[in-house]
């Protein structure tokens, strides 16, 4: 009889690219998701409802607000995670991309023209299953 292995879904992701490092866990010891964004000397940590996660037809989009300037703009950093089934080693390398989105904001309401601008970057990632 053939041995079957249960499919394992990752809950921890480490990504790197162009001076950016991201660590994202879908859960933690207290049950809340965690997201750490590092760029150069800047490190930002997020937890719980500070992290937005949406499943879309091309994967899971995970976003955090990395900067907000009143009456000017909000900057969001997002990663797109593909669906992954882990092998027995419980670790899988993958490639994806990060998106920096700048959304214009004003007290007077949305300005004329495009409301968002985007910058994408290639990311290399590692997905794994961690027991908490």
BELVENFEN-V126450 format. One record per run of one state. SS is the DSSP state (2 for helix, 1 for strand, 0 for the rest). FROM is the first residue (numbers start at 1). LEN is the number of residues. Records with the same first field share a line. If there is no record, write none. Layout:
# BELVENFEN-V126450
SS=FROM-LEN, FROM-LEN
This chain:
# BELVENFEN-V126450
0=1-7, 9-3, 18-2, 26-8, 40-2, 51-1, 57-2, 70-3, 82-4, 87-4, 105-11, 129-4
1=8-1, 12-6, 20-6, 34-6, 42-6, 52-5, 59-11, 73-9, 86-1, 91-14, 116-13
2=48-3
